[in-house]
Amino acid sequence: MAQLPSDSADKQVGQRIQMRRKELGMTAQHLAELVDISHQQLSRYERGTNKINVAHLVNIAVKLNTPISWFFIDCFSTFENDAQKQQDFAPVKDADLRSRLDNIWPRLTHEQRRILIMFLDKYTKQ
């Protein structure tokens, strides 16, 4: 298994926290309040400048409704294909998927929406 220096792991876990938080449309301030840490501390975690406390990571994973292992995918995957397959986490619940779509849809341009619908039409044809 490939190993990374701890600084790289801290940065990669922090980037994943930030990625998931933004994907959910959540501000850093709101997440910090949910996990009972300062906004500045969360920012340091997301930048990888501070090592994340395990209890805080568990709490963040719960608040972001994300398996904790998802935050480590980039740290331990030895095969590029495995990392690519696991890179995009999608919750299983339809309500969660709907919420993610509702967050993403308004940010899409008209052309992006059109292409997405065309893709879904083609994808669902048998």
N, C-alpha and C positions, 0 to 999 in steps of 0.2 A: 504494500500500500504506500502510495506517495505521501510524504510528510511535508508540511509547510512550516516555516518559522511561525512562532506564535503571533508575531505582528501581522503577518499576512492573514492568518486565521481570524484575528480580531477584526481586521478590515473587511474581510469577506462576510463574516457573520453580520457585522454592522450594516454593510450594503444591503444584505438580504432583509434586515429589519426595516430599513428605510424603503426598500422596494415594495415590501408587502404593505407597509403603512400607507404609502402613497397610492398603491393599487386600490386600497379600501377607501381612499379619499379622506384619510384621517390626518389631522395636523399633529405635528410633533408635540405641541403643548398638550393636546387632548390625550395622546398616548401616555405621555409622562404623568399626567394626572391619574390616569387609569391604573398605572403600575406603581404609583406613589414614589416617583423619583422626580428630581428637578428636570426642567426642560434642558438645562445645560448638560446634565449628566447623560440624558438620552442622546443629545447631539454628539457628545464625546463617544458614546457607544456606536452610534451610526457612522461616525468618521473613523472609528477604530483606534482612536487615540487613548482610550481607556479600555482595560480588560473588563468584559462584562461579567457581572456577578451571576452565578448560575441561577439563583433564586429569581433574579430580575429577568433572565432570559426565559425561564419557565413561565413567569407571569406575563411577559410580552407575548409569548407563543399562545397562551390561553386567550389573552385579550384580542389578538389578531386572528384567532380561530385557525391556527396553523400548526401542523405537527412540528415539534421541536427539531426533528431530524432535518426538516427542509432548510433550516438556517445553516446547516453544515454541509450541504451537498457539494459546494465548490471546494470545500476543505479536504475531503477524503476520497473523492471519486478518482479512480486511476484510469478509467476509460472515458474518452470524450463522448462516446455514444451514450453511455450510462448517464453522464452528467446532463447531456442534452435532453434525454428522455425525462429526467427528473426535474429539470430546471423550472418548469412552469407548474406550480401547484394550483390545483383547482379544487375547491371544496366539493364534497359529494352532494350535499344538500341542494336541491333545486332552488330553494329560497336564497342560498348564498350565491349560487351562480347568477340568479336573476339580479341580485344586488350588485354584483360585480359588473354585469352588463349595464345596469342602470347608471353606474359610475362612469363607465367607459364611453357609452353611447354619445353623451353630449359633447365629448371632446373630439369626436370624429368629424371630419369634414363630410360634406355631402357625397363627394366622390368616394371616400373611404367607406361610408355607409353602403353606397351602391355596390361596391366591390365585395364587401362582406356579405351582403344579401345574395349576390350572385354566387359566391362561394358556397354559402349554406344551401342554396337551391341545388347546386351541382352535387354537393356532398351528400345530400339526403335523397337524391335520386338513386334508384336501384337498378 
